Amino acid sequence: MNTELLSKVESTLEKIRPYLLADGGDVKILEITDSGKLIIEFEGACGSCPMSSMTFKAGIEEAVKRDCPEITAVEAVNITAPNDPRAQLPNTIA
């Protein structure tokens, strides 16, 4: 894995992490392929949240593609569908 690109992506994710952590979640980089595809996994509350697809598209994917033009695509391995019966909204910190 290209360590410079990995560092750049991590730096971008660090800007988003406070919002994920506030809801009990996080995101982990699984792989950056040779073709520039970033593969991530939602952790904690983000892994079962029905809003994870919105968080992914409007937050993570947009930020990564803006800050890291070398990334050609972003894929999350565990996005929860809004209609998934196991989906749970996180308990937010008040």
Buried (B, 14 or more C-beta within 10 A) or exposed (E): EEEEBBEBBEEBBEEBBEEBBEBBBBBEBEEBEEEBEBBBBBBBBBBBBBBBBEBBEEBBBEBBBEBBEBBEEBBBEEBBEEEEEEBEEBEEEE
